[in-house]
Amino acid sequence: MTTWELSLLATPEAVPEVRRLLHRYDHDVRLCVTELLTNVIDHAGAGTPATVRVAVLPTGHTRVDTDPAPRSPVVRSGR
């Protein structure tokens, strides 16, 4: 199994850079990584530490996942 892995801060600026780093993978893989990284930014917040992984399985399928690093809960005041 071939695996590509990158730990980074999930920021809007990181999205095109990660896409560029994945140039050897096809469009669908780059699109999935972009969407997952954007979800981390939208739901966990910009600047969240995250790990992006792309694994080519022995079956020939490609697995893409993103794990945001756990963060402590933040108390926010209501508006």
C-alpha positions as CSV (number, residue, x, y, z in Angstrom):
1,M,0.0,0.0,0.0
2,T,1.3,3.4,-1.0
3,T,0.5,6.2,1.4
4,W,1.0,10.0,1.1
5,E,0.6,12.0,4.4
6,L,0.9,15.6,5.3
7,S,0.4,17.4,8.6
8,L,-0.6,21.1,8.3
9,L,-2.7,23.9,9.6
10,A,-6.0,23.9,7.8
11,T,-6.2,27.4,6.3
12,P,-7.8,28.6,3.1
13,E,-4.2,29.3,1.8
14,A,-3.2,25.7,2.4
15,V,-5.9,24.3,0.1
16,P,-4.3,25.1,-3.3
17,E,-0.9,24.2,-1.9
18,V,-2.1,20.7,-0.9
19,R,-3.8,20.4,-4.3
20,R,-0.5,21.3,-6.0
21,L,1.4,18.7,-3.8
22,L,-1.0,16.0,-5.0
23,H,-0.2,16.6,-8.7
24,R,0.6,12.9,-9.3
25,Y,-2.9,11.9,-8.3
26,D,-6.0,12.3,-10.6
27,H,-8.5,15.1,-10.4
28,D,-11.0,13.1,-8.3
29,V,-8.4,12.5,-5.5
30,R,-7.4,16.2,-5.5
31,L,-11.0,17.2,-5.4
32,C,-11.8,14.9,-2.4
33,V,-8.8,16.2,-0.5
34,T,-9.8,19.8,-1.2
35,E,-13.4,19.1,0.0
36,L,-12.2,17.4,3.2
37,L,-9.7,20.1,4.0
38,T,-12.4,22.7,3.4
39,N,-14.7,20.9,5.8
40,V,-12.1,21.0,8.5
41,I,-11.8,24.8,8.0
42,D,-15.6,25.3,7.9
43,H,-16.5,23.0,10.9
44,A,-13.4,23.0,13.1
45,G,-12.1,26.4,12.3
46,A,-9.3,27.9,10.2
47,G,-5.9,27.2,11.7
48,T,-6.9,23.7,13.0
49,P,-4.0,21.3,12.9
50,A,-4.9,18.5,10.5
51,T,-3.4,15.4,8.8
52,V,-4.3,14.6,5.2
53,R,-3.7,11.0,4.0
54,V,-4.0,9.5,0.6
55,A,-3.5,5.7,0.4
56,V,-3.5,3.6,-2.7
57,L,-4.8,0.2,-1.6
58,P,-3.7,-3.2,-3.0
59,T,-7.1,-3.4,-4.8
60,G,-6.2,-0.3,-6.8
61,H,-8.7,1.8,-5.0
62,T,-7.7,5.1,-3.4
63,R,-8.6,6.1,0.2
64,V,-8.6,9.7,1.2
65,D,-9.0,10.9,4.8
66,T,-8.4,14.0,6.9
67,D,-8.1,14.0,10.7
68,P,-8.3,17.3,12.5
69,A,-6.2,17.3,15.6
70,P,-8.4,17.3,18.7
71,R,-9.0,20.7,20.2
72,S,-10.3,21.7,23.6
73,P,-13.8,23.1,23.6
74,V,-14.1,26.8,23.5
75,V,-16.8,28.7,25.4
76,R,-18.3,31.4,23.3
77,S,-20.6,34.1,24.4
78,G,-24.1,34.3,22.8
79,R,-25.1,37.2,20.6
